[in-house]
Amino acid sequence: MLKLDNINLFYGEIQALWNLSMEIKEGQIAALLGANAAGKSSTINAISGLEKISGGKITFLGKEIHKMDPHEIVEEGIIQVPEGRKLFNYMSIQENLELGAYSKRAKKDFKKNLRMVFDLFPILEERKNQFAGEMSGGQQQMCAIARGLMSSPKLLIIDELSLGLAPILVQKLLKALVDIKNSGITILLVEQNVKQSLAISDEACVLENGRLALSGKADELLNNPHLKKAYLGM
């Protein structure tokens, strides 16, 4: 579905990604793992068109997208749920969700998608007229994911799902991601929480210093000696 082929990315003279190649298959949850400054955000921002690569290419469903602008990539069906949620705090939940359906391809499915996200996260329907900034961190993350789903994604990229959330809320959100995958939406989950991410993922890639360190089936990576030592403290 998505293929990164030897991409390089620079911030000024500083290179953030080095000949990075990876693939995401349709209908799966793929995890992109790594420590802080490993290159995870640079990778997904390159996919979303927020950062331009200096070498290599990115293809989505067979179409090169690395020269497209972000709004064009959104129209192709790639939607990013950003780190820290980035909701409009002084707008209602309903208004935040409506903004998610701004693109041409999403407007026609507005009612269907709204019903889907309310069924997935009932608390959002109960509090749809409440300011987003008045919700708890977990509820805000639900709203951010729901806003992404309102865009009718083919590929949903979720950046740091568990950031600042209690473990019980993280488990609830991870279960929701499995439900989203089962509805036919492919997910790229960007996380530092290695064990929980691998538990729900089909495949995974691990970045270290802007380079691909490991990749493969998620259940096999859980037993990889290097990953156990570096990320699980085992």
C-alpha positions in Angstrom: 0.0 0.0 0.0 2.8 2.4 1.0 6.4 2.1 0.0 9.4 4.2 1.1 12.3 3.6 -1.2 15.8 4.9 0.0 14.5 8.2 1.3 16.8 10.8 2.8 15.6 13.9 4.7 17.6 16.9 6.0 16.9 19.8 8.3 19.4 22.3 7.0 22.7 20.5 7.1 21.5 17.9 9.6 20.5 14.6 8.1 17.5 13.0 9.9 16.7 10.0 7.7 19.4 7.8 5.9 18.4 5.7 2.9 15.2 4.6 4.7 13.2 1.8 3.0 10.0 0.3 4.4 6.6 -1.0 3.3 3.1 -1.0 4.8 0.7 -3.6 3.6 -3.0 -2.9 3.1 -5.4 -4.0 5.8 -2.8 -4.2 8.6 -1.7 -2.4 11.7 2.0 -1.5 11.2 4.0 -0.2 14.1 6.9 2.3 13.6 9.0 2.1 16.8 12.0 3.8 18.2 13.4 6.0 20.9 13.2 9.8 21.0 15.0 11.4 17.9 15.1 8.0 16.1 13.4 9.6 13.1 9.8 8.5 13.6 8.2 11.9 13.3 10.5 12.8 10.3 9.3 9.6 8.6 5.6 10.3 8.9 6.0 14.0 8.1 7.7 12.9 4.9 4.8 10.6 4.1 2.3 13.4 4.8 4.2 15.9 2.7 5.0 18.1 5.7 8.7 17.6 5.2 10.2 17.2 1.7 12.7 14.4 1.1 16.0 15.1 -0.7 16.4 11.7 -2.2 14.4 8.5 -2.9 10.7 8.2 -3.5 7.4 7.5 -1.7 4.6 5.7 -3.4 1.0 5.1 -2.2 -1.2 2.6 -4.0 1.3 2.7 -6.8 1.3 6.5 -7.1 4.3 8.7 -6.3 3.4 11.2 -3.6 6.6 12.7 -2.3 6.3 15.7 -4.6 2.7 16.4 -3.6 1.6 19.1 -1.2 0.0 17.9 2.1 -3.6 18.7 1.1 -3.1 16.7 -2.1 -1.9 13.7 0.0 -4.9 14.1 2.2 -7.1 13.8 -0.9 -5.3 10.6 -1.7 -6.4 9.1 1.6 -3.4 9.5 4.0 -4.5 11.1 7.2 -2.2 11.9 10.2 -3.4 12.1 13.8 -0.6 14.4 15.2 1.3 14.0 18.4 -0.3 15.9 21.3 -3.8 15.7 19.6 -3.7 19.4 18.3 -7.4 19.9 18.8 -9.1 23.3 18.6 -9.7 23.6 22.3 -12.3 26.4 22.2 -14.4 24.7 19.6 -16.9 21.9 20.4 -16.2 18.2 19.8 -18.8 18.3 17.0 -17.0 21.2 15.4 -13.6 19.5 15.6 -15.1 16.4 13.9 -16.7 18.6 11.2 -13.2 20.0 10.4 -12.0 16.5 9.9 -14.4 16.2 7.0 -13.2 19.3 5.2 -11.6 17.5 2.2 -13.7 16.9 -1.0 -13.5 13.1 -0.7 -14.7 13.2 3.0 -17.7 15.5 2.7 -19.8 13.0 0.8 -19.4 10.4 3.6 -19.9 12.9 6.5 -23.1 11.3 8.0 -21.7 7.8 7.7 -18.4 8.6 9.2 -20.0 10.6 12.1 -22.1 7.6 13.0 -19.0 5.4 12.9 -17.0 7.6 15.2 -19.8 8.0 17.7 -20.3 4.2 17.7 -16.6 3.7 18.3 -16.3 6.4 21.0 -19.8 6.9 22.6 -18.5 9.6 25.0 -17.9 11.9 22.0 -21.6 11.8 21.1 -22.6 12.4 24.7 -20.4 15.5 25.0 -20.5 16.7 21.4 -21.4 20.2 22.4 -18.6 20.5 25.0 -15.4 22.4 24.3 -12.6 19.9 23.3 -10.3 21.6 25.8 -12.5 20.7 28.7 -12.2 16.9 28.1 -9.7 14.6 29.7 -6.5 13.6 27.9 -7.9 10.2 26.9 -11.1 11.7 25.6 -9.1 14.3 23.6 -7.1 11.5 22.0 -10.4 9.8 21.1 -11.6 13.0 19.5 -8.3 13.4 17.6 -8.6 9.8 16.2 -12.3 10.4 15.4 -11.4 13.7 13.6 -8.9 11.7 11.5 -11.6 9.1 10.7 -13.9 11.8 9.6 -11.5 12.4 6.7 -12.3 8.9 5.2 -8.7 7.7 5.4 -7.3 4.7 3.5 -4.2 5.0 5.7 -4.5 6.4 9.2 -1.2 7.5 10.8 -1.3 7.9 14.6 1.6 9.6 16.2 2.3 8.8 19.9 -1.1 7.4 20.9 -0.1 6.7 24.5 1.6 10.1 25.2 0.6 11.3 28.7 -2.2 8.8 29.1 -3.0 6.3 31.9 -2.4 2.6 31.1 -6.1 1.7 31.3 -6.9 4.4 28.7 -4.1 3.3 26.4 -5.5 -0.3 26.5 -9.0 1.1 25.5 -7.5 3.1 22.6 -5.5 0.1 21.4 -8.6 -2.0 21.3 -10.3 0.8 19.3 -7.4 0.6 16.7 -8.1 -3.1 16.2 -11.7 -2.3 15.6 -10.7 0.4 13.1 -8.4 -2.0 11.2 -11.3 -4.6 11.1 -13.4 -1.9 9.4 -11.0 -1.9 6.5 -8.7 1.0 7.4 -4.9 0.5 7.4 -3.1 2.0 10.4 0.5 3.1 10.9 1.0 3.4 14.6 4.0 5.5 15.7 5.0 4.7 19.3 7.7 4.5 22.0 5.6 1.9 23.9 7.1 -1.1 22.1 5.5 -4.0 23.9 1.9 -2.8 23.7 2.3 -1.6 20.1 3.7 -4.9 18.9 0.9 -6.8 20.7 -1.8 -5.4 18.3 0.4 -5.0 15.2 0.8 -7.3 12.3 4.2 -6.0 11.2 6.7 -3.4 12.6 9.8 -1.4 11.8 12.3 -0.1 14.3 14.3 3.0 13.7 17.6 4.0 15.3 19.3 7.3 14.4 17.3 7.8 11.3 18.1 4.3 9.9 16.0 1.1 9.8 17.4 -1.2 12.5 14.8 -4.0 12.5 11.7 -5.0 10.6 9.4 -8.0 10.3 6.3 -9.6 11.8 5.4 -8.1 15.1 5.2 -11.4 17.0 8.7 -12.3 15.8 10.1 -8.9 16.8 8.8 -9.3 20.3 11.3 -12.2 20.7 14.2 -10.4 19.0 17.2 -10.3 21.4 18.3 -6.8 20.2 14.8 -5.3 20.7 14.4 -7.0 24.1 17.7 -5.5 25.3 17.3 -2.1 23.8 13.6 -1.4 24.4 12.2 -3.9 26.9 15.0 -3.9 29.4 15.4 -7.7 29.1 
